[in-house]
């Protein structure tokens, strides 16, 4: 279905410039914009919302149709054509009709040539309205930014650009670039009445009361639908997130309970291990003390001494020249001392090896000396194995 439409936008009120030679007014203009626009359906008396999508508004083929089209002072009763252009044309749109920097409006240049129209603009008539034809796609929906709509405008072809007063806002409403967007969303399109262009034929805003965050506010009917939809969506999302938080809290509590239980078991096992280790330490110390008593004075104080301290005391008493700076060595020395007393199964050869390392000559002769000599020869052979045989023979002599 092809229809005739007009839409309200604005001039750049900060950049009016008359040409010196002609007195014409040259001004930057923002002819139209993308969005959802209500208009009055005269057949039903209802407000219909039409989506003007960005891909249609900024389509190059559509933008070009406004270039060099006439400017009029208010909309004429119908579209401008060759039969009435002299009667209604007061200037023209020229230059590149393109997307504006705000990404919503279109932008071009306007030259107004009629003195009456120029003075009206200079007096505050800053709004502009495109007259155009378009196809309507009967496809309702909800735009994520602009809200619900009943149908979509397609294939926009511009006819003229009119200077108009801003609908029910009155002639005193001064429109500038930083004020226009929100105000125009309410009355941005209306169906052209071919017989007249009066204020009575323009749509009015139906306000609805609703509560937002506990406060009662008045909003447009379209805004009410969008707000309620958003609130319901937010409420559902919050509920979902709360369920997730509850589930995660439950999992966290269960995990913490298992961790605490494992920690308690570990603590008990560690206590048992510590208890066993302490018992082993005490038993071992008691054995060492019992073995050491026969080598130390009767008044020797064992209180507070460790197992190593007791062994050192015995080694020092029996082998004063022995080294005491190595724990393993001290334990080995202690064992050889006990061995001499027949308390272990160690051979005398082990003791003699340790004596040799300390530079002490063997204390015995006989079979023990043979064992000791054999071990010493083996140690010497291993120590000199890296040397050439000739060197080993020379050193042996």
C-alpha positions in Angstrom: 0.0 0.0 0.0 1.4 3.4 -1.0 0.5 6.4 1.1 1.4 10.1 1.4 3.2 11.2 4.6 4.8 14.2 6.2 7.3 14.2 9.1 8.6 17.0 11.4 12.3 17.7 11.9 14.4 20.8 12.2 16.7 23.5 10.8 20.1 24.3 12.4 18.9 27.4 14.3 22.5 28.4 15.1 23.7 28.7 11.5 21.3 31.0 9.5 23.1 32.9 6.8 21.7 35.3 4.2 23.5 35.6 0.9 24.8 39.2 0.4 23.9 39.3 -3.3 20.4 37.9 -3.2 19.2 38.0 0.4 18.4 34.3 0.2 18.7 32.3 3.4 21.2 29.5 3.3 21.0 27.1 6.2 21.9 23.5 7.2 18.8 21.4 7.6 18.0 18.0 9.2 15.0 16.9 7.0 14.0 13.6 8.7 15.1 10.8 10.9 14.7 7.1 11.7 12.3 6.0 14.4 8.7 5.1 15.2 6.2 7.8 14.4 2.5 8.0 15.3 -0.1 9.4 13.0 -3.9 9.6 13.0 -5.7 7.0 10.9 -8.8 9.0 9.8 -10.6 5.9 8.8 -10.6 4.4 12.3 -9.7 7.4 14.5 -6.9 5.4 16.0 -3.2 6.3 16.4 -1.1 4.1 14.2 2.7 3.7 14.8 4.9 3.4 11.8 8.5 2.3 11.9 10.9 4.2 9.6 13.9 1.9 9.8 17.4 3.2 9.3 18.0 1.0 6.3 15.1 2.8 4.5 15.9 6.3 5.8 19.5 6.2 4.8 19.1 4.3 1.6 21.0 6.2 -1.1 18.2 5.9 -3.6 15.8 7.5 -1.1 18.1 10.2 0.0 18.7 11.4 -3.5 15.0 12.0 -4.1 15.0 15.1 -1.8 17.9 16.9 -3.6 16.7 19.9 -5.6 13.1 19.4 -4.4 11.1 22.6 -3.5 10.9 24.2 -0.1 7.4 25.4 1.0 6.1 27.7 3.8 3.8 25.2 5.5 2.6 22.1 3.7 0.4 22.8 0.6 -3.0 20.9 0.4 -1.4 18.2 -1.7 2.0 17.3 -3.2 4.0 19.9 -5.2 3.9 19.4 -8.9 4.5 21.3 -12.2 1.0 22.8 -12.0 1.3 24.4 -8.5 5.1 24.8 -7.9 5.0 28.6 -8.7 2.2 29.0 -6.1 3.9 27.1 -3.2 7.7 26.9 -3.8 9.8 29.3 -1.6 13.2 27.7 -2.1 14.9 24.4 -2.6 17.0 21.6 -0.9 20.4 21.3 -2.4 23.8 19.6 -1.8 24.5 16.2 -0.5 21.5 14.6 1.4 23.3 12.2 3.8 23.2 10.6 7.3 23.9 13.2 10.0 26.7 12.8 12.6 24.2 11.7 15.2 23.4 8.6 13.2 19.6 9.2 13.5 18.8 12.2 11.3 19.5 13.0 7.7 21.4 16.2 6.8 21.4 18.6 3.8 21.4 22.3 2.8 18.4 24.5 2.3 18.1 27.7 0.3 15.0 29.7 1.1 14.3 32.4 -1.5 11.0 33.9 -0.5 11.2 36.9 1.9 8.1 36.1 3.8 9.3 32.5 4.4 12.7 33.8 5.4 11.3 36.2 7.9 9.1 33.5 9.4 12.2 31.3 9.9 14.1 34.1 11.4 11.2 34.8 13.8 11.4 31.2 15.1 9.8 28.9 12.6 12.6 26.4 12.7 10.8 23.1 12.2 10.8 21.4 8.9 8.5 18.6 7.6 9.1 16.4 4.6 6.2 15.5 2.3 6.8 12.1 0.8 5.3 8.9 -0.6 6.1 5.5 0.8 5.0 1.8 0.7 3.6 0.3 4.0 4.5 -3.2 5.1 1.8 -4.5 7.4 4.2 -6.1 9.9 3.8 -5.1 13.5 6.6 -5.6 16.0 8.6 -4.0 18.8 11.8 -2.1 18.1 14.4 -2.4 20.9 15.0 1.3 21.1 11.8 2.9 19.8 9.2 0.6 21.1 6.1 -1.1 19.4 5.0 -0.3 15.9 2.1 -1.4 13.7 3.7 -1.3 10.2 6.9 -0.4 8.4 7.6 2.4 5.9 9.4 1.2 2.7 10.7 2.9 -0.5 10.5 6.5 0.7 10.3 9.1 -2.1 10.4 12.7 -1.1 8.3 15.5 -2.7 9.1 18.7 -0.8 10.4 20.1 2.4 8.1 22.5 4.4 8.8 25.0 7.2 6.2 24.4 9.9 5.4 25.3 13.4 5.8 22.5 15.9 2.3 21.0 16.1 0.7 21.3 19.6 4.0 22.5 21.1 3.1 26.0 19.7 5.1 28.5 17.7 7.1 29.5 20.8 8.9 26.1 20.9 12.5 26.8 19.7 14.0 23.6 18.4 17.8 23.2 18.5 20.1 20.2 17.9 20.3 19.2 21.5 16.6 19.4 22.2 14.9 17.8 19.3 15.2 14.0 19.6 13.1 13.3 22.6 10.3 15.8 21.8 9.9 14.7 18.2 9.5 11.1 19.1 5.9 11.8 20.1 4.6 13.8 17.1 7.1 12.9 14.3 4.6 11.9 11.6 1.0 12.5 10.7 -1.2 11.7 7.7 -1.7 14.5 5.2 -5.2 15.8 4.9 -5.5 16.7 1.2 -8.2 19.3 1.9 -6.6 21.2 4.8 -3.5 21.2 7.1 -4.9 22.4 10.4 -3.9 21.8 14.0 -7.1 19.8 14.7 -6.1 17.1 12.3 -2.8 16.4 14.1 -2.5 13.6 16.6 -2.5 14.2 20.3 -0.7 12.3 23.0 -2.6 9.8 25.2 -1.0 9.7 28.6 -1.2 6.7 31.0 -0.4 6.5 34.7 1.9 3.8 35.9 4.1 3.1 38.9 7.9 3.0 38.4 10.1 2.4 41.5 7.1 3.1 43.8 6.3 6.5 42.2 3.3 7.2 40.0 4.2 8.8 36.7 2.4 9.7 33.5 3.8 8.3 30.3 2.8 8.0 26.7 0.8 4.9 25.8 3.6 3.6 23.6 6.1 4.3 26.4 3.9 2.4 28.9 4.1 -0.7 26.8 7.8 -0.4 26.4 8.4 0.3 30.1 6.2 -2.5 31.2 7.8 -4.9 28.8 11.3 -3.9 30.0 10.2 -4.1 33.7 8.8 -7.6 33.2 12.0 -8.7 31.4 14.2 -7.2 34.1 12.1 -8.9 36.8 12.4 -12.3 35.0 16.1 -11.8 34.6 16.5 -10.9 38.3 14.5 -13.9 39.3 16.7 -16.1 37.1 19.9 -14.6 38.6 18.5 -15.0 42.1 17.9 -18.7 41.4 21.5 -19.0 40.1 22.8 -17.3 43.2 20.8 -19.6 45.5 22.1 -22.7 43.6 25.7 -21.4 43.8 25.4 -20.6 47.5 24.0 -24.2 48.1 26.9 -25.7 46.1 29.4 -23.5 48.0 27.9 -24.6 51.4 28.0 -28.2 50.4 31.6 -27.9 49.2 32.6 -26.1 52.4 31.0 -28.9 54.5 33.0 -31.5 52.6 36.2 -29.5 53.0 35.6 -29.1 56.7 35.0 -32.8 57.1 38.2 -33.6 55.2 40.1 -31.1 57.3 38.8 -32.7 60.5 39.9 -36.2 59.3 43.3 -34.8 58.3 43.7 -33.1 61.7 42.8 -36.4 63.5 45.2 -38.4 61.4 48.0 -35.8 61.9 47.4 -36.0 65.7 47.7 -39.7 65.6 50.8 -39.5 63.5 52.3 -36.9 65.8 51.5 -39.1 68.8 53.1 -42.1 67.2 56.1 -40.1 66.1 56.6 -38.7 69.7 56.3 -42.2 71.1 58.9 -43.5 68.6 61.2 -40.6 69.5 60.8 -41.2 73.2 61.4 -45.0 72.8 64.4 -44.5 70.7 65.8 -41.9 73.1 65.2 -44.2 76.0 67.2 -47.0 74.3 70.1 -44.7 73.5 70.1 -43.3 77.0 70.1 -46.8 78.4 73.0 -47.8 76.2 74.9 -44.7 76.9 74.8 -44.9 80.7 77.7 -47.4 80.9 80.0 -45.0 78.9 79.2 -41.8 80.8 79.8 -40.7 84.4 77.1 -41.7 86.9 76.2 -38.0 87.6 75.8 -37.2 83.9 72.6 -35.3 83.3 70.4 -36.6 80.5 67.6 -34.1 81.1 66.7 -32.0 78.0 69.2 -33.8 75.7 68.2 -35.1 72.3 69.2 -38.5 71.0 72.0 -36.9 68.9 73.3 -35.0 72.0 73.5 -38.3 74.0 75.4 -40.0 71.1 77.8 -37.1 70.8 78.5 -37.3 74.5 79.3 -41.0 74.3 81.5 -40.5 71.2 83.4 -37.7 72.8 83.9 -39.7 75.9 85.2 -42.8 74.1 86.8 -41.2 71.0 87.9 -37.7 71.9 89.6 -37.2 68.6 86.5 -38.1 66.5 84.6 -35.5 64.5 81.2 -34.5 65.8 79.9 -32.2 63.0 78.0 -34.8 61.0 74.9 -36.5 62.4 75.3 -39.7 60.3 78.9 -39.9 61.2 78.2 -39.5 64.9 75.5 -42.2 64.8 77.9 -44.6 63.0 80.6 -43.9 65.7 78.1 -44.5 68.4 77.2 -47.9 66.9 80.8 -48.9 66.7 81.3 -48.1 70.4 78.3 -50.3 71.2 79.7 -52.9 68.9 82.9 -53.0 71.0 80.7 -53.9 73.9 79.0 -56.7 72.0 75.7 -55.0 71.9 75.2 -55.2 68.1 76.2 -57.5 65.2 78.5 -54.9 63.5 82.1 -56.2 62.8 85.2 -54.6 64.2 86.1 -53.8 60.6 83.5 -51.0 60.4 84.9 -49.4 63.5 88.5 -49.7 62.2 87.4 -48.0 58.9 86.0 -45.1 60.9 89.2 -44.9 63.0 91.2 -44.8 59.8 89.1 -41.9 58.5 89.9 -40.1 61.7 93.6 -41.0 61.4 93.5 -43.5 64.3 95.6 -46.7 63.9 93.7 -50.0 64.3 93.3 -51.0 68.0 93.3 -54.7 67.3 95.4 -57.4 65.4 94.5 -60.7 64.0 91.5 -61.5 61.9 90.0 -58.0 62.4 93.2 -56.5 61.1 93.0 -58.5 57.9 89.4 -57.3 57.3 90.4 -53.7 58.0 93.4 -54.0 55.6 91.3 -55.4 52.9 88.8 -52.6 53.2 91.5 -50.0 53.3 93.0 -51.4 50.2 89.7 -51.4 48.4 89.1 -47.8 49.4 92.6 -46.8 48.2 92.0 -48.7 44.9 88.7 -46.9 44.3 90.3 -43.5 45.1 93.2 -44.0 42.6 91.2 -45.8 39.9 91.1 -42.6 37.8 94.9 -42.4 37.6 97.0 -44.0 34.8 98.6 -47.4 35.8 102.1 -46.0 35.4 101.3 -43.3 37.9 99.8 -45.8 40.3 102.9 -48.0 40.2 105.2 -45.0 40.7 103.3 -43.9 43.7 103.2 -47.4 45.1 107.1 -47.5 45.2 
